[in-house]
Amino acid sequence: MTTLAGTPHRPVRVSAVLDAPLSRWLWLVKWILVIPHYVVLCFLWIAFTAVSVIAFFGILFTGRYPRPLFDFNLGVLRWTWRVAYYSYGALGTDRYPPFSLGEEPDYPARLDIARPERLSRGLVLVKWWLLAVPHYIVIGFFLGGWQAGWWGGGLLTVLALIAGVILTFTEKYPGSLFDLILGLNRWVLRVAAYAALMTDTYPPFRLDMGGAEPREPEVVS
C-alpha cells in the first residue's frame, strides 16, 4: 500500500493568526490608516486585470500560466488579503500591513497558491465567467461592494464591525466569530484565484472555518 500525503487537493491555502491583545479603539480609525494601501491597490488591480488578460492568451495557446505573471497576480492577492485582514475584512491584527508583493511569512495573514504546471486550454474559455457564476452570486452577499481591490459593506464587513464593537467592550475578539470570518474570506479568495485563471480546481461550496486550512486528506492506494 502506498500513502501519498501532501497531494495538492487545495491549491489555494489561506491562513491567519488572531493577534492578542488587540487595541480596543484602533479599529475605529483603520479606514484612515489604510488609505495609502487603497490608493496603491487601485493601480495594482488595474495591472492585475491586464496581466490576467495576457495570461488568458498564454494559457489558451500554451496551456501554461507564465510564471512572472502568476507571481505578480499572487502578490497582488497576498497584498490585498493582508490589507483586508488588518482592516474591515477581519480586523484580526493591529500590525500594519507591509507595502509588498512578497510572501511576508512573519505577517499573521498568509495566502499561498500552488502554480500548476499545466492548465486546461478549454476551461480557460469558460471558467472565469460561466462556471464561476454560482460562486459570484454567493460571494456577492459576502462582499457587498468592490473597493480598491477588496470589498466593503457586505456580510464580511458587518461581522468584522460586530467583532470590533465586542472588542471595545470586552477586550476580546470572539473566537467563533473569527472562525466564521476566516471561512468567508477563504471562500472568496479561492474563487478569486479560480476566476483569475490561476487554478483549474473548482472552489468548493463550503465554509472551511478557522485560521488554519483543514488538514490535507491522505490518499491511500
Summary of the structure (lengths in Angstrom):
residues: 221
radius of gyration: 17.7
end to end distance: 5.6
largest distance: 57.3
contacts: 679
relative contact order: 0.21
helix: 50%
strand: 8%
